[in-house]
Amino acid sequence: MQVSLHDPDHILISGIDPVCSDMLMQIAVCSQSEAGDAAHQRLFPRPTERPDRRLEADWKMYVEPDLQEAFKSATDLVEADLASMSEEQEYGGRSVCIPIKNLWTWVNALNQARLALAARYSIGEADMYELPEISDGKGVAIFQIGFYGTLQECFLQVLEEAKE
């Protein structure tokens, strides 16, 4: 898989194999959370360390809905960009062209997916330094977190180069 500048306004991800294609298509699903689950608690942490019912009620009323909308719009944009993924005739695999203006949203959606996966599977920093056993959900999640992190790095590099 290769990430490259396609033209001044787009990047091209090419040579996407079936496993990577599946992981890309799962970004939105991985990012989802339900009230009370570990992913939701990680994505929507309490506003203070000490319990404060009034502040927590204000947070849930005024901040959390905006965060939920921001997360939803980010994953919607990623899904819309991925809808244009196509089979490559020349090299095999799949490819997708993404507007550079969408890359910050992609970085945010990828980060959301990484945080949700880590919370859902109780993955800590130490887990990321071990080779995952891909035979269980936690191992697959570690692999996905690494893949999404690599994509974030590629996108941030493109954004940095675009500034120059």
Salt bridges, closest charged atoms under 4 A:
ASP7 OD1 - HIS10 ND1 2.99
GLU56 OE2 - ARG46 NH2 2.79
GLU64 OE2 - HIS40 NE2 3.29
GLU64 OE1 - LYS60 NZ 3.58
ASP76 OD1 - LYS72 NZ 2.75
GLU87 OE2 - ARG94 NE 3.18
ASP127 OD2 - LYS138 NZ 3.61
GLU160 OE1 - LYS163 NZ 3.59
